[in-house]
Amino acid sequence: MTRLLLLTASVLALSVPALAQQGGSPTPRALAPGVQVEVEQPGGGQAAPGRVDETALRYYARIGDVARLEAEIARLKSIDPSWQPPKDLFAPQPVQAGVDESPFWKLVSAGQMAEARAAIAEARRKTPSWQPSEKLLAELDIAEATARLRGASEGKRWQEVVDAAAADPRLLTCNRLDSLWRTAEAYGELKQTDRAFELFRTAATTCTKASERRDTLFKASRYLPQDRMRELADIAGSANPAPGEDYAIVRRAMAELDVGRTLERLGAKGVNPPAEDLARAESNVTERRDADAAIALGWFYQNKKQFGQARDWFTRANEWAASDRAAEGLILALAGLNRKEEAVAAGAPWRGKSERVDRALRAVVKPPGGGGGGPQGPSPLDRAVAARDWSLCLDLIERERRANRVTAGLAQQRGWCLMELNRPSEAEDSFAEARALSAKAGGAERRRIAEEAQYGGMVARMRMDDTAGVMHDLPGSGLGAEHQRDLKASALASQALRAYQEERFRDTLRLLDARLPLAPESRGLTLMRGWTLYNMNRHGEALELFEALDRRLSTEDTRNAVDTARQAIYRGG
């Protein structure tokens, strides 16, 4: 099926009703292969010739560019509501003064404006009697202005974006939605919120497609405060409705944004969202059985030391989509509740397979330094680890050090706390100390501590960008299969990130695919996979990935990714 067979309602509305007074049935003619249009009889009240310029319309019909054809039909109807598309829209057109403008239009459509101007100048030199159509010159001007605006936007030169839009107001219409969005975003980046709101409101009132209004809300959410967003959502859901459009998706988008904002704020220190916002988010997460969002809620309560509620959310996350992240949280929440046996059972399926789970279990099964975990409940160090208070973890271990009570377990725990604080150089030293102290332990225990400390040291080296060195040393390291697999997965992730930063996108995808059999793909790596696909011009696949991530947990990163991919598809590039 050709693209012309996929015409949507606005193009199918090209059908021109037959005049009742003529009698008989009108003869249908093909508007395009597989699309029929009723032909008016003579005298049927056509728009006066010359009222609108149909040059671009005919060109888009000739090359089969349905999206631009629809947009041009809508634009011409806004100029003259009585105008109807011509019956011979797909018929060959005579050329003016022997010059066919099609090659010039093709260059403009491909973004080759300089080449188009050069070709027009050459045609005028060869045929002095020929003049390019006003529509062609206008489209060329707009295309150049659009390119300037887009270039400034992608270069984050926000004032240039605003200046480009001010120089050519034709860019700020629903027919040029990409430019309208970019200009609104530029005002947002310049902290001119009122101007940004006005342009987002223009899109929400003049663009009648519900999907465009929904996407406008997603874009605006990065710049507008909650009260302005609600005002914009009310406008987008009710202003200038078009037949056949379902604006319920606009209202659903606003609900998603509300929940997403609440969940996103949970990670900020000292943030306590209003009770009604939190209740709304929790209800939404439960309804969608969203494991990622449940983990976010779990850590929110864990950091507030509300271990019972943290346990409930980590349990739900584990039931909806079992993962070592959910198991880690559940172990630490149960440890906070002094339910050691349940914590050990929660970590059993991942023991030896996930370092994050093994680390959490070490705080429960064998408290570092030999203290705590008895009838009196978890030690202060256990609680610090359970609450992810890494600075307190270091302070507590330092007290043991000053009292000359340092052990291999304490040195190792210090290394992991330093890693959490992104201090890998110091962490490597702590893991080396743990290896040295492990000699004091018994046979099996000595080997276990030594291997875990060596593994920690290699993780620290990788954090310091010594991936190649770690991979060179790995075969002779004596590490077990699980630790070796984890390090290989980390190395591939690091190499994929480097490839992505160097814009070697095929290599990025190859490395991410090679990592998949070794370890589950994290949310961050999946986001990078989506951007890799986007940069390979596989926009549909990228959008599918971004939307899946956004459905699981909507954040500014995922919303921006979804918007950008949709925008690329919208503008056909």
N, C-alpha and C positions, 0 to 999 in steps of 0.2 A: 504493500500500500504506500503510495507516495504521500509526501507531507501535505499536499493539497487536499487529500481526502480527510485530513484531521482538522478541518476548519471548525471553529467554535461558533457559538450561537450568534455572535455579532456579525460574522461573515455570512452565516446562513440567512441572516435577516436581510440579505440583499434582494430576496425575492420581491418582485414588484407586482402588486395585485392587479389582476385584469380589470378593465372597466366594465361595470355591469351593463352600461347602455349599449356596449358593442354587441352583446349577445354571443352565444356560442362559447366554446372553451378556448382559452389562449393556448398557443403552441409553446411547450417548454423548450428551452435551449440550454446547452451545457455551459455553466459558468466556468467550470473546470472539470477534469475527468471525475465522474461520479457525483458531481454536485449540480443540481438542476435549478434554474431560475425561470420564473414566469415572465414572459416578455410582454411589455405594455403594447397596446395597439397605438397607432399614430394618434397624436392629439391628447395623450394621457396626462398632460400637466407636468412635463419634465421641467427641471430647473433651467432657467435661461442659460444658454451657452456662455462661457467666459466668466460666470459668477464665481467659480472657484478654480484654482489651478490643479489640474488632475495629472500633471507630469509625474510626480513621485508615485502617485497611486498606480498609474499604468506600469511604471518600472517595477514596483514591488510585485504586481500581479504577474508580470512577464518572467521574473526570476523565481517566482514561487515563494517569496518571503512572507509567510502568513502572518507572523507576529507584527511586522511593520505594516502590512496591508491593513490589518485590523486597526492599528493605531492611526493610520492615515485616514481611514474611513471615519473613525470617531472624530478626528480633528476637523475634517471637512464638514461633517454634520454639525459640529459646534459652531462653525462659521455660518452655515446656512442650513437650518433644520429641514427646509423643504427639498434640499438637494438629495438626489438618489444616485447611487453608483451607476455608471454607464453600462449599457447592455453589451457593448463590444469590448469590455474590459480586458479580455484575454486575446483579442484579435490583434494581428500584426498592425503596427502603426506606421504611417508614412513619416519619412524623415524630412526635417526642415532644411531647405537649401542643400540637399544632398548630404547632410551630416547627421549621423545616428548618434544620439546622446548616450546610448546604452553603455559604451565603454567608460564614459565619465562617471555615470552613476555607479558602475561596478567598482571603480576605484574609490569613490566616496564611501560606499558600503564597506569596503575592506579597510578603511581607515587610512588610505593613501592619498591624503589631501594635496600634498605638494605635487605628486605625480598627476593628480586630476587637474590641478591648475596648469601644469606644464602641457598636458594633453589638450586642454581647452585652448590655450594660447597657440599651440601648433595648428589646431583645426581652424582657428580664426585667421592664421597667417595663410593657410592654404585656400580657405574659402572666405574672403573678406565680407561677402554678403550675409554670412551666417552670424547670428547672435545666439549665445546660449540662453536657454529659458530662464526666466526670473526664479522659477522654483529650484532649478539646479544650482544657481548661484547662491540662493538663500540657504539651501541644504548644505552647500559647501561651507558657507560662513558658520552655520550652526555646528557642523561637524568639527571644524577647527576650534571653535569656542569650547565645544564639549571635550575635545582632546586636551586642551589647556587646563580646563577645570579638573578633569580626571587625573592628569599628571600631577597637578598641584596637590590633589587629595591623596593620591597614593604616596606622594613624597612628604605628606603631613605638613605642607606649607599652607596652613589654614587661612591666613590673610589673603594669599593669592587666590584661593578658592572663592572667597567672598568677593574679591575684586573681579574675577572672571565672570561670576554670576551677575554682578552689578553692571558690567559692560554689555551684557546681552541677556535681558530679562526673558527672552524666548526659551532659555534653558530651564526656567523655573515653572514648568507646567507638568501636568500629569503625563503628557505624552513624552516628556523627558524625565521620567521618574528617577532614574539613576542620578542625574545631575541635581535634581531637587533634593533627594536624600543626602547627597554628598555636601551640598551647601548647608543644609540644616545641621549636619554633623559638624561642619567647620565652625558654625556659630556656637555649637555646643562646646567644642574644644577651646574656643576663644572665651568661654564662660559668658557668652551673651545669650542667656537662657531664653529671654523673651523673644528674641529674633528666631532662635531655633524652634521655639514652640509655634510661632506663626507659620513657619514653613512646614513643619510636621502637620499642622492643622490644615494647610492648603492641600497636602497630599490626602489627608483623611476625609476631606469634604469633596474634592474634585475628582479623585480616582474612585470609580464606582465598584471596581472589583474587590470583593471581600478579602481575597488573599493579599492584595496590595495594601489594604488598610491594616490587616493583621501585621504584615511585615513592617509597616510604618511604626506600629506600636513597639515592636521588638527593637527597632533602631532607636526610637525616642527614649526607650527605657534607660539607655546609657547616659542620658544627659538631663532628663527632666525629673524633678522631685515627685513624690508620690501624689500630691494633690493635683499637679498639672497633668500627670499621667492619667488620673481618673477622669479629668475634664476631657482630655484627648480621646480616651476610650469611649466616653459618652457620645462625643461628636462622631467618631468613626463608626459607632454602632447604629447611628440613626440618621445622620445627615444625607440628603440627596440619595435615597435608596434607589437601586436599579433593579428592575424585574429579574427574577431568577437568581439573585445573589443572596447567599445565606450569611447574614452578619452575626450569626451566633458564634462563628469562629473568632470574631473580634472579641466578644465577651469572654470566651474561653481563654483567649490569649492573655487577657488582662488578669484572669484568675491564675494562670500559670506564672505570670510575672510576679504577682504578689507572693505566691508560694516560693518561687525561685529566689526572690530577694530575701525572704525570711531565712531560708536555708543557707544562703550565701553569707549572711551576717552572723551565723551561728559560730563560725570559726574565729571571729574577732574577739580579742580579750576584753572581758568586762561588758560584753554586749548582752542585754536581756531584752529580746523582742517583746512587744506587748502580748499579753496572754492570748488575746483573740487571734493575733497573727500566728502565734505558735500553734494554737489549736487547729486553725485552718490548714496550716502546713502539715501537721501530723495526720489530719483526716485525709488530705490529698495523697500523702505518702502511703498510707494504709490502703486507700482505694486503688492506687496504681501498683501496689506491691513492689515499690521501688527500693531495691536493696542498697544502692549507693546513698540515696537520701536517708535511709534508715541508719546507715553507718554514721552519716553526718550528725543526725540527731543523737545517736548513741554517744559520740564524742562530746557533744554539747553538754549532755547530762554528766558524763564522766568527769569532764573538767570542772563541773560545779560540785563534784563529789556526791551527786545524787545517783549512787551506784545501782539502786533498784531499777530506776527508769532507764539507766544506761543499759543494764542487763536485758531489759525487755526489748529495747530497740536493736541491740546486737543479735538477740535471739531471732527476732523477726527477719533481720537481714540474712542470717544464716539459713533460715527456713526458705526464704524466697530465692536466694542464689548463694549457695555455700561458697565461702571464700576464706583465705587465710586472714584477710583484713577483718572480716566479721568475727572470725574465731579469736584473733588477737584481742579485739575489744571485749568480747565476751569473757575471756580468761581474766583480763584485768578488772572488769566490773565485778566478777564473782570473787576475785581476790579482795577487792574493796569491801565486799560483804562478808569476808572471812568464811567463804564456802570453798575451801581448798580442793576437796575431792571433786566437786562439780567442775571447778576450773580445770583440773587435770583432765577430766573426761572430755570437756569441751575442746581441749587442744589435741586430744589423742589422734584424730584423723589426719592432722597436719604435722605431727611430731616428726622431726627429721626431714621434712619436706619443705618447710618454710622457716627461714631465719627469724622472721618477725614473731611467729608463734613460738619457736624455741626460746627466743629472748624473753617473751612474756612468761613462759613456763618456768624459766630459771628463777624468776622472782617468786614463784609460788612453790615449786618443788624443793628447791635448795636455796634458801635466801643467802645472798652473798654475805660473807663474813660470819656465817654460822649463826646469826641471831634472828629472832623474830619467827613468825609463822607458827608459834605454839598456841597454847590455849588462850593466851592474851590477845591473839589476833595477829594480823600482818605487822611486820616491823615498819618503822618510819620510812626505811628505804623502799620496802615493798609498796607502800602507799604513794611515795613520790613517783615510782615507776608507773603505778596504776593510774595516777593522775597526769602522767606525761609531764611532770615538772622536772625538767632535766637539770636546771640550775640547782634546785634543791638536792637532786640526786648527787651532783658533784660536791655540794657542801657537806652532805652526810658522809660521803666516802672520805672526804678530806679530814673530817673529825677522826675517823678510824685510823687514817694514816698518821695523824699527829699523835695518836695514842699508841702507835707502833703495832696496830692490829690489822695491817693490810694483808690480804690473802690473794691467791690467784683469781678467785671468784670476784672479789672486789675490784681488782685491777681490770678484769675483763668487763665488768659492769660499767666502770668508769669510761672505758673505751667506747662502749655503745652510747652512753650519755653524751660524750663528746661528739660522736658522729651525729646524733640528733641535733646538736647545736652547731653543726657544720664546721667542726674544728678537727679535720681529719689528720693533720700532722701530729697534733697532741694525742689523738686517738691511736695512731700507729704506735707511738711510744708506750701507751698504756697496754696495748695488746702484746707488745714485746715483753713488757714487765710481767704480764700474766703468763706468758710462755716460760719465762725464767722461774717464776714462782711455782709453776706446775710440777717442777721436779720434786717438790716436797710432798706431793700427794702420792697415793698408792698407784699400782700399775694401771688398771683400767681407768681409774679416775684421772691419772696423770695424762694418759693418752687422749681422753675426751677433752680435758681442759686445754691441752696443748693444741689439738686440732681446731677447736673453736676459736682460740686466740689467734692461731695462724690465719684462719679464715677471716677473722675480723681485721687483721692487719692487711690482708689483700684487698678487702673491701675499701679500707681507708686509702690504700694506694690508688685504687681505681677512682676514688673520689678526687684524688689529686692529679688525675689525668695520666696515670701510668698504666693505662689499659694494656698496651703492647708488652710492657714488662711483666705484668701479672700473667698474661696469656703465655709468655715465654717460660715462666717459672712454674706454671700450673701442673704440667705432666709429672714433674719430680717433687711436687709438694707433699705427697702422701695424703692429701685430703680425700675424704670419702666421695662417693658418686654424687650424692645430693649436693654437697657443697661445691663440687666441681661444676655441676649443671647450673647451679645458681650463679656462679661467677661467669660462666660462659654466656648465660642469658644477659647478665649485666653488661658484659663486654659488647655483645651484639647491640644492646640498646644504646650504649655509648657511641659505638661506631655508626649506628643509624642516625643519631643526633648530629654527629660531625658531618656525615654525608648530606643531611638535610640542610645544615648551615652553609655548606659549600654548594648547595643547589644541585647536587647529584641525586636527583629524585628517583631514578630507576634503581640506583644502589640503595637508597633509603628503603624502598619497598622490598627489595631483595633481602636486606638485612632484617627487617621487621618480620618478613615471612620465615626466615631461617630461625628466628627466635621463638616462634609460636610453639614448636614441639617441646621446648625446654621449660617454658613458664607461661602462665596466663598473661595476657596483654593488659597493662595498666591503663587507666583512663587517660593519662597523659600521653602514653605511646599511641593509643587509639586516635587521640586528637591529632597527633603528628602524622599518623597514617592518613587521616582525612585531608590534612593540608597538603600532604605529598600528592595525593590523588588530584586535589584541586590544582596544584601547580603543574600537573601533567595534563591539564585540560580535561580531566575525567570528572567534570563537575557534578554529573548526576550521581555517580558513586560516592563522591565526597559528601554531597548533600544527604544521601541516605545514612552515611555513618554519623554525620553531625546531628541529624535529627534523632537518631537512636540514642546518642549520648545525652542530648538535651531532654529527651523524654525520661531518661533515668534520673538525671539531676540537672536542672536548668541553672546555669551560671552565666556570668557575663561572657566568658570564653566561648561556651557552646552557643549562646545566642548570637554572638558576633560571627561565629563560624557559619551558622545556619543562614544568617542574613547575607553574608558575603557570597556563599555558594548560590543562594537563590538569585541574588543580584546578577551574578555572572550568567546564570541561565536566562534570566529576564532580558539581559541585553544581548543575549546570543553570542557571548564570547568567553 
